[in-house]
Amino acid sequence: MDTDAIANILLNSQVALTPLLAQLSDSFSLSHRKKRASDELHSLDNVDTMYGTLMNKLEVTTEDGEKVAVDWINPFGLIAHA
């Protein structure tokens, strides 16, 4: 096989695979990966342990007097779950 034939095969296969590769790269975009990571990270938020739920909301008062709910990890629940 000469180099021209090999070059033609490579070019033809690349052209045929381009739409497939583009579709794959789109499905694994940065925003998609961030969402999957966030979903995985928060998948254990509602786990019940003998010390209570792993994640809770804690109401905090800011310096302005505004009440804000923040996520709080129950340390004893985390240790028990680990």
HUJOJO-V55763 format. One line per field, one symbol per residue. phi: phi as a letter, one per 20 degrees, with the letter a starting at -180 (. if undefined). A space follows every 50 residues. Layout:
phi = ???
This chain:
phi = .effffffffffffffegfffffffffdfffffffffffffefdgdfecf doffdcedeceffeneecedfcefffffffff
